[in-house]
């Protein structure tokens, strides 16, 4: 629990200063002994960290006036710094009992009681202090914290904050705190009344129209929700949170055109950061994974990111990823290529461009992209792999083998090694170099013996090498590993190679 009183100005205890005369020698002469000097010196020593000397001065003050509350308050603080919890508590109690109207003493005493686990007594002290100082936010927050620590009913907290509000008048933070309590207790009508009060006091604060609308939605009251949304839109038509809330509402009702409109508006808000928009994009994308009808919104997301951040590589990468997910491969490839120009240090963009280019069978483009990528990443085997796939696809077998050999010199991942060797075997097979192809494939199996394509090609190679029985055995292995192909089925059935 946090109390502000732990760092109160020690000068608070120095306010009540006066003088008193006492006899000071055997002759009967008198001189003036200054209470103020002792007390001020005690405060000074406290400030300098000389707690023992401060205590001695305060004890002299008690001899002069045993009923001065500020002295005990300062003693309590000194003992607290000396880690004497018991004496700190005793003196805090004395200060409080001598001046129960003093807010600082009440806060300090309650804190000391709380520190020894006497929450009930601490609450009583602050309740009494609060009853006389209901406008004081320090007392309010300290007592509220005690209620939380003591697991008091939430109604106690509501009553506390209501008392403060009635005494201090309208304050935004107090109203929002009460709204939070009312929502927790499902007292929605009281929450709405407070929202209405806030909206009157802050007519341009569209945020509270939105919050009130969302609360109405929680109650399935769409009529009042729309009323608040409309007022909010009138105040701030481009606000991200507002438009995003409306998007969710319309999307849940399958009102696609309206949902798209609000989604576009949200992403055009210049006052909301790109990072926030990207986070929201991920949330929508997660929904799409479970509900494919959201694909239309994924497209809108991607288009909006490109439209509003056409030169930002983070935005373009996210947009490209979304285009790729909904199989708009050409759009994705354009963006990945642009990212490679804007930010060539993004390896994932290069790899995605290579893979998509191969996927859409734009093989010459793949080779061009690979050559550019290798200027930045000459030691990455995956680039050579994609390039070799493209070269085999356009029947440039010599170039494919060149890429494979280079890639193998940088490959550390067994899976990548086996894939490179498979492409080398493919190039050799197409050139009727069957023994070389077999050597490649057998080596590939040492890195990955679960790849059905390796066994399928091994079957083809062995057939060409006149090992028909072995060929059929390899084809069956490919089938057992999950390769589904009508050509494979025919090869096994007929016992011979089919193109």
C-alpha positions as CSV (number, residue, x, y, z in Angstrom):
1,X,0.0,0.0,0.0
2,X,1.2,3.5,-0.8
3,X,0.9,6.5,1.4
4,X,2.1,9.9,0.5
5,X,2.7,10.7,4.2
6,X,5.9,8.8,4.3
7,X,7.6,11.7,2.4
8,X,5.7,14.6,4.1
9,X,7.6,17.8,4.6
10,X,9.1,17.7,8.0
11,X,8.3,21.4,8.3
12,X,4.7,20.3,8.9
13,X,5.8,19.5,12.4
14,X,7.7,22.7,12.8
15,X,4.6,25.0,12.6
16,X,3.7,25.1,16.2
17,X,6.7,26.9,17.8
18,X,6.7,29.0,21.0
19,X,8.9,30.0,24.0
20,X,8.7,29.0,27.7
21,X,10.9,30.3,30.6
22,X,12.6,27.9,33.2
23,X,15.2,28.2,36.0
24,X,18.6,27.4,34.8
25,X,21.1,27.9,37.7
26,X,21.4,27.5,41.5
27,X,21.5,31.2,42.2
28,X,18.0,31.6,41.2
29,X,18.7,33.6,38.1
30,X,16.6,32.7,35.1
31,X,17.2,32.7,31.5
32,X,15.0,32.1,28.5
33,X,15.1,28.5,27.1
34,X,13.9,28.4,23.5
35,X,11.6,25.5,22.6
36,X,11.8,26.6,19.0
37,X,15.6,26.2,19.0
38,X,15.3,22.6,20.1
39,X,12.6,21.8,17.7
40,X,14.1,23.4,14.6
41,X,17.5,21.8,15.4
42,X,15.7,18.5,15.7
43,X,14.2,19.0,12.2
44,X,17.5,20.1,10.8
45,X,19.3,17.0,12.2
46,X,16.5,14.8,10.8
47,X,17.0,16.3,7.4
48,X,20.8,15.6,7.7
49,X,20.2,12.0,8.7
50,X,21.4,12.5,12.3
51,X,18.4,10.7,13.8
52,X,19.8,10.1,17.3
53,X,20.7,13.7,17.8
54,X,17.3,14.7,16.4
55,X,15.6,12.5,19.0
56,X,17.6,14.1,21.9
57,X,16.4,17.5,20.9
58,X,12.8,16.3,20.6
59,X,13.0,14.8,24.1
60,X,14.0,18.2,25.4
61,X,11.0,19.6,23.6
62,X,8.8,17.1,25.4
63,X,10.2,18.2,28.8
64,X,9.1,21.8,27.8
65,X,5.7,20.8,26.5
66,X,4.6,17.1,26.7
67,X,1.4,17.8,24.8
68,X,2.8,19.1,21.6
69,X,1.6,16.7,18.8
70,X,4.3,17.8,16.2
71,X,7.1,16.6,18.5
72,X,5.7,13.0,18.6
73,X,5.2,13.1,14.9
74,X,8.8,14.0,14.4
75,X,9.9,11.3,16.9
76,X,7.9,8.7,15.0
77,X,9.6,9.7,11.8
78,X,13.0,9.5,13.4
79,X,12.3,6.0,14.8
80,X,11.0,4.9,11.5
81,X,14.3,5.8,9.9
82,X,16.1,3.9,12.6
83,X,13.9,0.9,11.8
84,X,12.4,0.9,15.3
85,X,8.9,0.0,14.2
86,X,7.4,-0.2,17.7
87,X,8.5,3.3,18.9
88,X,7.6,4.7,15.5
89,X,4.1,3.4,15.9
90,X,3.8,4.5,19.6
91,X,4.8,8.1,18.8
92,X,2.6,8.2,15.7
93,X,-0.3,7.3,17.9
94,X,0.5,10.0,20.4
95,X,0.7,12.6,17.7
96,X,-2.6,11.5,16.2
97,X,-4.4,11.4,19.5
98,X,-3.2,14.9,20.4
99,X,-4.3,16.3,17.0
100,X,-6.9,14.1,15.4
101,X,-7.9,16.8,12.9
102,X,-4.4,16.9,11.4
103,X,-4.5,15.1,8.0
104,X,-0.8,14.4,8.0
105,X,-0.8,12.8,11.4
106,X,-3.8,10.7,10.5
107,X,-2.1,9.5,7.3
108,X,1.1,8.7,9.0
109,X,-0.5,6.8,11.9
110,X,-2.6,4.8,9.5
111,X,0.5,3.9,7.6
112,X,2.3,2.7,10.7
113,X,-0.7,0.6,11.8
114,X,-0.9,-0.9,8.3
115,X,2.8,-1.8,8.3
116,X,2.2,-4.0,11.4
117,X,-0.8,-5.6,9.9
118,X,-3.5,-3.8,11.9
119,X,-5.6,-2.9,8.9
120,X,-8.9,-2.6,10.8
121,X,-7.5,0.1,13.1
122,X,-5.8,1.9,10.2
123,X,-9.1,2.0,8.4
124,X,-10.8,3.5,11.5
125,X,-8.2,6.2,11.7
126,X,-8.5,7.2,8.1
127,X,-12.3,7.0,8.1
128,X,-12.3,9.5,10.9
129,X,-9.7,11.6,9.1
130,X,-11.7,11.4,5.8
131,X,-15.0,12.4,7.5
132,X,-13.5,15.8,8.3
133,X,-11.5,16.1,5.0
134,X,-13.6,14.5,2.3
135,X,-12.1,16.7,-0.4
136,X,-8.5,15.6,0.4
137,X,-7.4,13.2,-2.4
138,X,-4.4,11.9,-0.3
139,X,-6.8,10.6,2.4
140,X,-9.2,9.3,-0.2
141,X,-6.6,7.2,-2.1
142,X,-5.0,6.0,1.1
143,X,-8.3,4.8,2.5
144,X,-9.3,3.3,-0.8
145,X,-6.0,1.4,-0.9
146,X,-6.7,0.1,2.7
147,X,-10.1,-1.1,1.6
148,X,-8.4,-3.1,-1.2
149,X,-5.8,-4.6,1.1
150,X,-8.4,-5.5,3.7
151,X,-10.7,-7.0,1.0
152,X,-13.5,-4.7,2.0
153,X,-16.7,-5.0,-0.1
154,X,-16.7,-3.0,-3.3
155,X,-19.7,-1.0,-2.0
156,X,-17.4,0.5,0.7
157,X,-15.2,1.8,-2.1
158,X,-18.2,3.1,-4.0
159,X,-19.5,4.9,-0.9
160,X,-16.0,6.4,-0.3
161,X,-15.7,7.8,-3.8
162,X,-19.3,9.1,-3.8
163,X,-18.6,11.0,-0.6
164,X,-15.6,12.5,-2.1
165,X,-17.4,13.4,-5.3
166,X,-20.3,15.0,-3.4
167,X,-17.9,17.1,-1.3
168,X,-15.3,18.0,-4.0
169,X,-17.7,18.4,-6.9
170,X,-17.3,17.1,-10.4
171,X,-13.9,15.7,-11.2
172,X,-13.2,13.5,-14.2
173,X,-11.0,11.0,-12.4
174,X,-13.5,10.5,-9.7
175,X,-16.3,9.9,-12.1
176,X,-14.3,7.4,-14.2
177,X,-13.4,5.6,-11.0
178,X,-17.0,5.3,-10.0
179,X,-17.9,4.1,-13.5
180,X,-15.4,1.4,-13.2
181,X,-17.0,0.3,-9.9
182,X,-20.5,0.4,-11.4
183,X,-19.4,-1.8,-14.4
184,X,-17.8,-4.3,-12.0
185,X,-21.1,-4.5,-10.0
186,X,-23.1,-4.4,-13.3
187,X,-24.9,-1.2,-12.1
188,X,-25.0,0.0,-15.7
189,X,-27.7,2.6,-15.3
190,X,-25.5,4.5,-12.7
191,X,-22.5,4.2,-15.1
192,X,-24.5,5.7,-17.9
193,X,-25.6,8.6,-15.7
194,X,-22.0,9.4,-14.9
195,X,-21.1,9.1,-18.6
196,X,-23.9,11.6,-19.4
197,X,-22.4,13.9,-16.7
198,X,-19.0,13.7,-18.2
199,X,-20.3,14.3,-21.7
200,X,-22.0,17.5,-20.5
201,X,-18.9,18.7,-18.7
202,X,-16.6,17.8,-21.7
203,X,-18.8,18.1,-24.8
204,X,-15.9,17.7,-27.2
205,X,-14.6,14.5,-25.6
206,X,-15.8,12.0,-28.2
207,X,-14.0,9.3,-26.2
208,X,-16.7,9.1,-23.6
209,X,-19.4,8.8,-26.2
210,X,-17.5,5.8,-27.5
211,X,-17.0,4.3,-24.1
212,X,-20.7,4.8,-23.3
213,X,-21.7,3.2,-26.6
214,X,-19.5,0.2,-26.0
215,X,-21.1,-0.2,-22.5
216,X,-24.6,-0.2,-24.2
217,X,-23.3,-2.8,-26.6
218,X,-22.3,-4.9,-23.6
219,X,-25.9,-4.8,-22.5
220,X,-27.1,-5.6,-26.1
221,X,-28.7,-2.1,-26.3
222,X,-27.8,-1.3,-29.9
223,X,-30.2,1.7,-30.1
224,X,-28.5,3.7,-27.4
225,X,-25.1,2.5,-28.6
226,X,-25.7,3.9,-32.1
227,X,-26.9,7.2,-30.7
228,X,-23.6,7.6,-28.9
229,X,-21.6,6.4,-31.8
230,X,-23.3,8.9,-34.1
231,X,-22.5,11.8,-31.7
232,X,-18.9,10.6,-31.5
233,X,-18.6,10.4,-35.2
234,X,-19.9,14.0,-35.5
235,X,-17.2,15.2,-33.2
236,X,-14.3,13.2,-34.6
237,X,-15.1,11.3,-37.9
238,X,-11.6,9.9,-38.4
239,X,-10.8,8.6,-34.9
240,X,-9.2,5.2,-35.0
241,X,-10.8,3.7,-31.9
242,X,-14.2,4.9,-32.8
243,X,-14.1,3.6,-36.3
244,X,-12.6,0.3,-35.2
245,X,-15.5,-0.1,-32.7
246,X,-18.0,0.5,-35.5
247,X,-16.2,-1.9,-37.8
248,X,-16.4,-4.6,-35.2
249,X,-20.1,-3.9,-34.7
250,X,-20.9,-3.9,-38.4
251,X,-18.7,-7.0,-39.1
252,X,-20.6,-8.9,-36.4
253,X,-23.8,-8.1,-38.2
254,X,-22.3,-9.3,-41.6
255,X,-22.8,-5.7,-42.9
256,X,-19.7,-5.9,-45.1
257,X,-19.9,-2.6,-47.0
258,X,-20.4,-0.6,-43.8
259,X,-17.7,-2.6,-41.9
260,X,-15.2,-2.0,-44.7
261,X,-16.0,1.7,-44.7
262,X,-15.3,2.1,-41.0
263,X,-12.1,-0.1,-41.3
264,X,-10.8,2.2,-44.0
265,X,-11.6,5.3,-41.9
266,X,-9.8,3.8,-38.9
267,X,-6.6,3.1,-40.8
268,X,-6.7,6.6,-42.4
269,X,-6.5,8.3,-38.9
270,X,-3.1,10.2,-39.0
271,X,-3.1,10.6,-35.2
272,X,-2.9,6.8,-34.5
273,X,0.5,5.2,-34.8
274,X,1.3,2.5,-37.3
275,X,2.3,0.1,-34.5
276,X,-1.2,0.3,-33.0
277,X,-2.7,-0.3,-36.4
278,X,-0.4,-3.3,-37.0
279,X,-1.4,-4.7,-33.7
280,X,-5.1,-4.4,-34.6
281,X,-4.4,-5.9,-38.0
282,X,-3.0,-9.0,-36.2
283,X,-6.2,-9.3,-34.2
284,X,-8.3,-9.1,-37.3
285,X,-6.1,-11.7,-38.9
286,X,-6.5,-14.1,-36.0
287,X,-10.3,-13.8,-36.4
288,X,-9.8,-14.6,-40.1
289,X,-8.0,-17.8,-39.3
290,X,-11.1,-19.0,-37.5
291,X,-13.6,-17.3,-39.8
292,X,-12.7,-17.2,-43.5
293,X,-15.5,-14.8,-44.2
294,X,-13.1,-12.1,-42.8
295,X,-11.0,-12.5,-46.0
296,X,-12.7,-9.4,-47.4
297,X,-11.4,-7.4,-44.4
298,X,-7.9,-8.8,-44.7
299,X,-7.9,-7.5,-48.3
300,X,-9.1,-4.1,-47.0
301,X,-6.4,-4.1,-44.3
302,X,-3.7,-4.8,-46.8
303,X,-4.9,-2.1,-49.2
304,X,-5.3,0.5,-46.4
305,X,-1.8,-0.2,-45.2
306,X,-0.4,0.4,-48.7
307,X,-2.5,3.4,-49.3
308,X,-1.6,5.2,-46.0
309,X,2.0,4.1,-45.7
310,X,3.2,3.5,-49.3
311,X,6.9,3.9,-48.4
312,X,7.0,2.2,-45.0
313,X,8.6,-1.2,-45.2
314,X,6.9,-2.4,-42.0
315,X,3.5,-1.5,-43.3
316,X,4.2,-3.0,-46.8
317,X,5.5,-6.2,-45.3
318,X,2.4,-6.7,-43.2
319,X,0.2,-5.9,-46.3
320,X,2.2,-8.4,-48.4
321,X,1.7,-11.0,-45.8
322,X,-2.0,-10.5,-45.8
323,X,-2.2,-10.5,-49.6
324,X,-0.3,-13.8,-49.5
325,X,-2.7,-15.3,-47.0
326,X,-5.7,-14.6,-49.1
327,X,-3.9,-15.9,-52.2
328,X,-3.5,-12.5,-53.9
329,X,0.0,-13.6,-54.9
330,X,0.8,-11.1,-57.6
331,X,-0.1,-8.2,-55.2
332,X,2.1,-9.8,-52.5
333,X,5.0,-10.2,-54.9
334,X,4.8,-6.5,-56.0
335,X,5.0,-5.4,-52.3
336,X,7.8,-7.8,-51.4
337,X,9.8,-6.5,-54.4
338,X,9.2,-2.9,-53.3
339,X,10.3,-3.7,-49.8
340,X,13.5,-5.2,-51.3
341,X,14.2,-1.8,-52.9
342,X,13.3,0.2,-49.8
343,X,14.9,-2.0,-47.2
344,X,17.2,-4.7,-48.7
345,X,18.2,-5.8,-45.3
346,X,14.9,-7.6,-44.8
347,X,15.8,-11.2,-45.6
348,X,12.2,-12.5,-45.1
349,X,11.0,-10.2,-47.9
350,X,13.6,-11.6,-50.3
351,X,12.7,-15.2,-49.4
352,X,9.0,-14.5,-49.7
353,X,9.5,-12.9,-53.1
354,X,11.5,-15.9,-54.3
355,X,8.9,-18.4,-53.1
356,X,5.9,-16.6,-54.5
357,X,7.6,-16.0,-57.8
358,X,8.2,-19.8,-58.1
359,X,4.7,-20.5,-56.9
360,X,3.2,-18.4,-59.7
361,X,5.6,-20.0,-62.1
362,X,7.4,-16.7,-62.9
363,X,10.7,-18.5,-63.0
364,X,12.8,-16.0,-64.9
365,X,11.7,-13.4,-62.4
366,X,12.8,-15.8,-59.6
367,X,16.3,-16.1,-61.0
368,X,16.5,-12.3,-61.3
369,X,15.4,-11.8,-57.7
370,X,17.8,-14.5,-56.5
371,X,20.8,-12.7,-58.2
372,X,19.8,-9.5,-56.5
373,X,19.3,-11.1,-53.2
374,X,22.7,-12.8,-53.4
375,X,24.3,-9.4,-53.5
376,X,23.2,-8.9,-49.9
377,X,23.0,-12.5,-48.7
378,X,25.7,-14.5,-50.6
379,X,26.0,-17.1,-47.9
380,X,22.3,-18.1,-47.5
381,X,21.5,-21.6,-48.9
382,X,17.7,-21.0,-49.2
383,X,18.3,-18.4,-52.0
384,X,20.3,-20.9,-54.0
385,X,17.6,-23.5,-53.5
386,X,14.8,-21.3,-54.8
387,X,17.0,-20.3,-57.8
388,X,17.8,-23.9,-58.6
389,X,14.1,-24.8,-58.5
390,X,13.5,-22.0,-61.0
391,X,16.3,-23.1,-63.3
392,X,15.1,-26.7,-63.4
393,X,11.6,-25.5,-64.2
394,X,12.9,-23.6,-67.3
395,X,15.2,-26.5,-68.2
396,X,18.4,-24.6,-67.5
397,X,19.9,-27.6,-65.8
398,X,23.6,-26.5,-65.9
399,X,22.7,-23.3,-64.1
400,X,20.5,-25.2,-61.6
401,X,23.5,-27.4,-60.7
402,X,25.7,-24.3,-60.3
403,X,23.2,-22.8,-57.8
404,X,23.0,-26.2,-56.0
405,X,26.8,-26.5,-55.6
406,X,27.1,-23.0,-54.3
407,X,24.1,-23.5,-51.9
408,X,25.6,-26.8,-50.5
409,X,28.7,-25.0,-49.5
410,X,26.6,-22.7,-47.2
411,X,23.9,-25.2,-46.1
412,X,23.9,-26.3,-42.5
413,X,20.3,-27.3,-42.1
414,X,19.9,-31.0,-43.1
415,X,16.5,-30.4,-44.7
416,X,17.9,-27.6,-46.9
417,X,20.8,-29.9,-47.9
418,X,18.5,-32.7,-48.9
419,X,16.3,-30.3,-51.0
420,X,19.4,-28.9,-52.8
421,X,20.6,-32.4,-53.5
422,X,17.1,-33.3,-54.8
423,X,17.3,-30.4,-57.3
424,X,20.8,-31.5,-58.4
425,X,19.4,-35.0,-58.9
426,X,16.5,-33.6,-60.9
427,X,18.9,-31.7,-63.2
428,X,21.1,-34.7,-63.7
429,X,18.0,-37.0,-64.3
430,X,16.7,-34.6,-67.0
431,X,20.2,-34.8,-68.6
432,X,20.0,-38.6,-68.6
433,X,22.9,-38.7,-66.0
434,X,21.2,-41.4,-64.0
435,X,24.1,-42.6,-61.9
436,X,24.9,-39.1,-60.9
437,X,21.3,-38.5,-60.0
438,X,21.2,-41.7,-57.9
439,X,24.3,-40.6,-56.0
440,X,22.7,-37.2,-55.3
441,X,19.5,-38.8,-54.0
442,X,21.2,-41.4,-51.8
443,X,23.2,-38.6,-50.2
444,X,19.9,-36.6,-49.8
445,X,18.4,-39.5,-47.9
446,X,21.2,-39.3,-45.3
447,X,19.9,-35.9,-44.4
448,X,16.2,-36.6,-44.7
449,X,14.8,-40.1,-45.1
450,X,11.1,-38.9,-44.8
451,X,10.9,-36.9,-48.0
452,X,8.5,-38.8,-50.4
453,X,9.7,-36.9,-53.4
454,X,13.3,-38.3,-53.0
455,X,12.0,-41.8,-53.0
456,X,9.7,-41.1,-56.1
457,X,12.7,-39.7,-58.1
458,X,14.9,-42.6,-56.9
459,X,12.3,-44.9,-58.4
460,X,12.4,-43.1,-61.7
461,X,16.3,-43.2,-61.7
462,X,16.4,-46.9,-60.9
463,X,13.9,-47.7,-63.6
464,X,16.2,-45.9,-66.1
465,X,19.0,-47.9,-64.7
466,X,17.0,-51.1,-65.5
467,X,16.4,-51.9,-61.8
468,X,12.6,-52.2,-62.1
469,X,12.0,-54.1,-58.9
470,X,14.0,-51.5,-56.9
471,X,12.1,-48.7,-58.8
472,X,8.8,-50.2,-57.7
473,X,10.0,-50.5,-54.1
474,X,11.1,-46.8,-54.1
475,X,7.7,-45.7,-55.6
476,X,5.9,-47.7,-52.9
477,X,8.0,-46.0,-50.2
478,X,7.0,-42.6,-51.7
479,X,3.4,-43.6,-51.5
480,X,3.7,-44.8,-47.9
481,X,5.3,-41.5,-46.9
482,X,2.1,-39.7,-48.2
483,X,2.9,-38.7,-51.8
484,X,-0.5,-38.6,-53.6
485,X,-0.3,-38.7,-57.4
486,X,-2.2,-40.4,-60.2
487,X,1.1,-40.7,-62.0
488,X,2.7,-42.4,-59.0
489,X,-0.2,-44.8,-58.8
490,X,0.2,-45.7,-62.5
491,X,3.9,-46.3,-62.1
492,X,3.3,-48.7,-59.3
493,X,0.4,-50.5,-61.1
494,X,2.1,-50.8,-64.5
495,X,5.6,-51.3,-63.1
496,X,7.2,-48.7,-65.4
497,X,8.3,-45.1,-65.5
498,X,5.7,-42.5,-66.6
499,X,6.5,-38.9,-67.4
